[in-house]
């Protein structure tokens, strides 16, 4: 228990536990924290791992008392998915500068996944409302909440 309190105190001093993480925000994250399901062909080609990538927060719950355990749901982005075929079925195009993204990319909505809040590196910005609403609409469809 002491270890968790010590870690929580260190995270708070580092400014990580007091972050106001909200849906629609874009963060730079560690690429190794993102897990993509791969087909056999994709596995054979190998996935290029980058130092980092960007992700859109779609759900953030700060009700967890231990900040080292707090999780958020993210939708990872991919620049290369714009130029490679076939395009992902549930990819939402995001323009450069929307949410302060450095390049045009696709939000890979069907790859939504949890990540520890402390693994969010840099806040880049917030998506335009229309862009985030498109992500939400596709997410609701993927989850079967709407047809």
N, C-alpha and C positions, 0 to 999 in steps of 0.2 A: 504494500500500500504506500509506503514511503517513497518507493521508486516512482510510482505514478504521480504523486504530488510533486516530487522533485522535477520530473519531466514536464509536468503541467506548468510549473513555475518558470522553467527554462524556456518553454515555448511561448509563454506569455511575455517574458522579457524580450524574446526575439520578434515579437509582434505577430506570431502565427496563430495564437489561440484567440486573439481578440478581433480577428478579421471578420468583417461583415460580408460573408459570402452569400450572394444572392443569385437566383435563377436569371439566366441571360448574360451573366458575366463571362468573359473570355479569359482564360488563364493559360500561361505557358506551363507545361507539365513535363515530367520525365517520360520519355518515350517507352522506357522499360516498364512503366506502370500500366501501359495499355495492352490489352490482350485482344488480338483479332482471331476469330475462328478462320482457319485456313483449309482450303480444299487440298487434295493430294497434289495437284499441279502447282498450286501456290507454295506448298511446303517444299516441293522439289526445287523450285526457283530460289527459295530463300527470301525472307523478308529483310529488307534493309532497315536496320535499327538506327535511328537518328539520336542525337544528343537530347533533343526535346521536340515537342510538337505542341499544338494548341488544342484546347478543348473548351466546350461551352458547358457551363453548369446548368443542369436542368432541374435539380432538386438539392436543397441544402437544409439540413436539420441541425440547429445548434442546441438541441435539448440534451445532448450527451454531455455529462459533467466533466468527463476526462477528455481534454482536447486531443490527446494522442489517439483516441479511439473514434473521433467524429468522422463520419463519412459523408461524401456528397456524391450525387450521380452526375456523370459527365457524358457528353457526346464528343468523341474525338474528331478532329479534322484531318484531312489529307489533301496535300497539294498535288501529289502525283496521280490521284484518282481522277483529276480533271483531264489529264492528258492521255491516260491509259484507257483502253477499252477492255471489256464493256464497262460502262458507267454503273456504279452501284445503284440498285433499284431505289434505295431510300436515302440517296445522297442529296442534300440541300446545298445548292451553290451559295457561297458567301463571297462577297466582293472584298477586295483589298481595302483596308481602312475601316470596314464594318467591324466594330469592336476593337479597332486598332490592330487588326490582323495585318501582318506584313505582306501577304500575297493572297491572291484569289485561291479559294480552296473549296472542298466539299465537307459539310458536316455529315458524318457517317452515322445517321440516326439509329440504324439497326445495330450499331455497336455500343449502345448505351451501357454504361457499367459504373460500378462504385469505385471510388478512390478515396484514400485517406485525405482528409482536409489538409493535414500537414505536408502532403506531397504536392500541393498546388504551389508552383514556384512564383511566378510573377503575374499580377493582375494587369491585363493588357487594356481592357475596356469593357464596354457593354454593347451587345448587339442592338441594332435598330429594332424597334418593336415588331415590325413586319417580318424581319428575318427570324426572330425568336418565335413568333406565332406560327411560322411555317414549320419550324422544328417541333413545336408542341403538337401541331396537327398531325404530323407524320408519326410522332411517338404514340399518340392516342390510337392511330390506326394500327400500328404494329402491335400494340398491346391488346387490340381487339375491343377497345372501349367505344370506338365509333367505327362505322362501316365506311 
